[in-house]
């Protein structure tokens, strides 16, 4: 027999390409039979050699991509990412590496509060156990290590007072030096017997205060000089529980030439006036100022959000959006038709939240809302013993606002009134009042009572352009007052049954949508859980 390598040329094996003297198939005697294991080993060795050569050739032309790390990002992007973290979490990034040690020192949003500085992994240290000195030391430590460059916001929310003025002044100097744009000093948790912190206007001048665009002050005292320059570029100002007089507020506003938003809450003011028109001011928010008696709107205001005792509004042709929330309104209709039309000719959005007690005498209405497009009423109808109102009276709004497109009526009725049944008498009908612009109607708190049903049927019959009419038995306004009982829950079911029986039957255009509420939905459950936004959001997450 001839050896396997006998056919090889040049003294090389035809299988493994090794020299014949080293080949496993080179036999010493003719006629010997090769062992199968030795032949397989030779083939595997040849295969590995070819594979290694191929890898070597590929590695010569392979482009190695560099590994990207978060710290390799540009500094501006990295500082922006760090600024999205709470200040305590951003400080903790300093232990990651040498590169991260000082990245947090350019944090743009410095928010110092009990929650941000004293929060552990799973809990927050109780507010009563936090010492003021510990809070001050933590704020000082962070500000001393901060670069002081590019600070967009400096916020301090804690129960500090004038005895801590030395530290607060030092923080304000940091804000001035770092050219902070938004400043918040909220000390509303301070005890009443403590002297309020006196805001140091003397620290600011025309240059130091030029970068300040937004400022909120809570529980401070404003004893400013007559020629303050700190507010020359201020566009937003909020004052909460600030100890100041009418004259001091006028002085402050006279220096706010570019102010766009003004919020005043819990301040001992008796009047709100301005010495000169504020041409840029378009949003005014006033709430819980019980001594306020006069509100003179001598500027180009567009939006007014007011909550508290009613005050007369001066004539203002530019006002378009009004939201009034008051507990001393006996009738929303009486307020609308006696106070608003003559002073607000261009009103587009009107929101009234009040208690309905008295029935208004509105048979003669010479004035109309020619510009009103959206009307929202939030009515708390008190129990039957004192309530004399009739929900059907709201039908006059179709005639008063001929160009209205969106109507919202949110009611909270007395649960002791029965839902409508035929034995309660025939349903009333008013003279026809065609409305060609009303497209959307949203009615909540529909308990199925007679006057509610009559109003819904009147709107459905007269709104020729109606596209959607939503009836929800659950009172959304009850989420504000939290007075619901188990009896209210069954009223939800009554309202659903009445709406399905009478309103849906009268709907010939398929525009009515009734929110379904069944007995099993309200049994053994607090009705408040069906109207509170927080509970509803949690329920939606569970369903997802």
Secondary structure, DSSP 8 states (H G I E B T S, - for coil): ---GGGG-STTB-TTT--BTTT-TT--SSTT----HHHHHHHHHHHHHHHHHHHHHHHHHH--------GGGS-HHHHHHHHHTS-HHHHHHGGGS-TTTTTGGGG-SEEEEEHHHHSB-SS-B--GGG--HHHHHHHHHHHHHHS---S--EEEEES---GGGHHHHHHHHHHHHHTT-SEEEEE-TTS-TTS--EE--GGG--TTTTTT--EEEEESEE----TT--TTTT--EEEEES-B--HHHHHHHHHT-TT--EEEEES---SEE--SS--TT--EEEEE--TT--EE---S---EEEEESS---B---TT--EEEEE-SS-S-HHHHIIIIITTT-TT--EEEEEEEE-S----S------SS--EEEEEEEE--TTT----GGGGGGHHHH-TT--EEEEEEE--TTS----GGG----------BSS--EEEEE-----HHHHHHHHHHHHHBTT--EEEEESS-TTHHHH----HHHHHHHHHHHHHIIIIIHHH-SSS-EEE----HHHHTTS-GGGGT-HHHHHHHHHHH-
